[in-house]
Amino acid sequence: MGTEALVRRIGYEFKDPALLRRALTHRSYGMPHNERLEFLGDSVLSCAIATHLYHLHTRVQEGDLSRMRAHLVKELTLSEIASSLNLGDCLKLGEGELKSGGFRRPSILADTLEAIIGAVYLDGGFASAEQMIARLFEPLMKGLDPKTLGKDPKTLLQEYLQGRKLPLPSYTVLSISGEAHEQHFEVECAIPDLGVRACGGGVSRRSAEQQAAGSVMQILNSEG
Amino acid sequence: MGTEALVRRIGYEFKDPALLRRALTHRSYGMPHNERLEFLGDSVLSCAIATHLYHLHTRVQEGDLSRMRAHLVKELTLSEIASSLNLGDCLKLGEGELKSGGFRRPSILADTLEAIIGAVYLDGGFASAEQMIARLFEPLMKGLDPKTLGKDPKTLLQEYLQGRKLPLPSYTVLSISGEAHEQHFEVECAIPDLGVRACGGGVSRRSAEQQAAGSVMQILNSEG
């Protein structure tokens, strides 16, 4: 796929198309690659997101603003936005990365999105980068709740229970299945005092626990 | 002291002077304080410094750029710039902080400088903040060497020795003096293979070791 579709999706037309080509070039492909643009884009993104959060949440204090920003600029969020732009189709990767599926690796996708932000910033200035970031991130920003965001389900569950002076939940591994390189964990999270329990699954014990804690939180929230 | 002198030193005249007052107000003084401005200023500073380093060092890779930026935005650097602006004289602090000397605490000075940057950004836009940052940081930025910067003396000494396949230096505490809350350490750093040794002092063992390593590096560099 060419980059025309990408240009339409990001909504920014480059004066210097070489900048976009560089932003799409992973270091495995050779020079000039996108790492310096990524350095720049990372801080432009952080600044633009901070600005939007500052104006969107006029009564939220610094700690919560920081946690919201951290959630919005973390690798997972960036790689999801990159996927929604089909960035993987436009990447220039070296042989090895191509064969190992680098075009769908979250870290590469996230870094490339930052590099594109850096390229737009160099090409069109801070305002252009800020506008593109607003378009890409606004749906996510509006959905954020400063009170819960950035906190994982286990933390939220723990805070919920501590607020009610209840004992902490217990987590029990129910099963581990699959080969060593792609194991699957099933974990149960239980709150005996409330008679609530739920299961969760994941590729690690930690992620299964988070899933299970999230399900328990859903039960507790739906019970009011 | 009023803020007129500060305005002259930072070289930016506020359209909305209330923003500068807020930037100078520590949370111990009461609302509205400067923490949200500090959140904003922190990321504006990071972005402006990244931009300057990107253009100043056209062949330096991302890792070295990141280390240079980290050095420029760290608390010590910010508090030194804040001191050179006599920021401490303009701070609004609560009783407790006033009595305990908060106006010269590095963390408070550094945070206040970030808050001022955030205030200039809100008042005059990114370009105004960037210009002020350039004025305040340019002398420091020009003095940076991407090869050594951000590395502490112990790391530099270790790299020097490893590059020559020599054994690592030895550090020996020579003395510890003073009361528990203000101890002074004297440490010797020795490179037996080169017949070089030097002493260093500091308020912690670590800082004394860094001092000693720095003195050894000076001897080695002066010997060519």
Interface residues (C-beta under 8 A of the other chain):
Chain A: E35 R36 E38 F39 L40 D42 S43 V44 S46 C47 I49 A50 T51 Y54 Q61 E62 L65 S66 R69 Y121 F126 A127
Chain B: E35 R36 E38 F39 L40 D42 S43 V44 S46 C47 I49 A50 T51 Y54 Q61 E62 L65 S66 R69 Y121 F126 A127
